[in-house]
Amino acid sequence: MPKDPYYINQVETGSGCTVHYCLDAFNKRLRVDDYEGNVYLIFERVCGIAGQHALTKLFIKSRQEDWETFLSNGCMLEGIYKGYFDGRDAYCMAYYMDLERRTSDYWIEEDRILRQVLELPLRPDRSQAADGAALRMALPDDTEALAALYGRIFKTYPVPMHDPSYVEKAMLEGTLFYVVEQAGELISAASAEINTVYRNAEMTDCATLPAHRGKGHMRLLLHALEDELAGRNIRCLYSLSRALSLGMNAVFRQMGYRYCGRLTKNCDIYDKFEDMNLWVKL
């Protein structure tokens, strides 16, 4: 495995194809974010990389014209990122190297939660900051406080958000953070990880301290991020939410995001590999 305990991004060119992938040691997966060339050679190569590093899941963000080729090679369609490639859909094609990773432990319970969520009415209205709370964009000086917030909430997380240096690196690379602050303490935060090439953004790193939940902070943060992204001409917003979390799935549903699939044991979050629901807004 790579020395980096979490992940490394690489671009590999050769043998009739180019592959942009994330070698994610912490989550034991290989994620293919972009590619060019012969699809059969691409699939053969990424399977080889995953096997070489003893990874248990491979997933490919496939273009519309290629997803059936990946399907015919044994991949499964788990979700569709609507509008991901600058308006064109990306198909999440998954391939498993391990039976335990392939098997979901909570699928039926997650279906029950999803049915509850999909019955909720839309809430396009904007919530207001609670008394004494203030919304603002996070600054580089907030990295310590952000890391502390994430460290208090998540036992494990797909990336090291508990590490101030990682939060600072994410900011420097263009990830936007908004926070809600009360009495000098950060009580809620969310971010947008922007892909300027394809004009999409992942709405992620959503966290609120337990004592401050149920007050509309997350909707406030997401609306602020959406406004900022609209000003930057980002056209596709998406998020991966824990399928067992009624609260976060409800937030995205009520804000007009569309459920577009579920990724089996996609990442290590809280204390185990969890299924993640894909929500998209155009």
Phi, psi and omega in degrees: 000155179295158181295325177301124184288349180248284185203163170223143175261135183222154171238124182239128180237137178152161176055041174080014180204158172233133183231128173258116184221161176248116176271102192254090184293318184298319181264006176052049182215160172241124181246120178264112184268335181198160181195162173215146174111201185291119186295322179296318179293323178298312181296317179299317182292314184290329173297321179296318179296315180299317179294320180300325182258012177056039176278154185251351177218139174238131170222142190239129172275094188272145171285160186303321184285352186247346190297327179289332175292317176297321178300316182291347176261010175104000178283161177243141175277116182253340181185167179232119174278095183296127175073014187298314183272071179051046178106343178260145186288149170246133182257123181277104181257120185250145177222130186250142177250007185209131184295320180297322179291326181287332189266121178276138181268345189229020189302316183292319176297321178293324175298320180296316178297317181299318179299319177299316183295316184292344177274351181289144176287153174290149179227081182287347180295155181261129177284159179253154178297138178296160180306129178084357181256149181227137177262138175199163173285140179288150180244163178306330179292349182270000188300319179297314182293321177297313180300320179295319178300310181294323179295330179285333188264319187253125174295313172225159182211150185299335176227159188281066181292347177281354184258113182304326180293327177289318178299317178297318179299317179299317179298315182296332180273001173109000177290131179267135175240136168242148182226156168248128185240141178217127180052040178078005181245137173283121183249344180204149181204156174204160182222167174230118178265113193262134170252102184285336181294312184255006175056051173229166178211139175266123175275114192211186178054042181276123182207137176223134177301139185309321183292347184244013181280159179080013182248008176084010182299319185291321177297321178299314180297315183293321176298319180296317178296318179299317179299316180296318181291323177299321178293342179258010178062037173273123191256345180233124176245137179214162178209149173249117183245144178305124183296341179271358182262104178298318187298308183290322177296322178296320179301311182292321177301311186288341177270008173092012175281149183255131177292126185230021175134174181224129183260116185293131177036058189283326183204163179270108182220140189068273182213016183194169171289128184235151173287143183236130176277138179261124178240136184227142176224129180249000000 
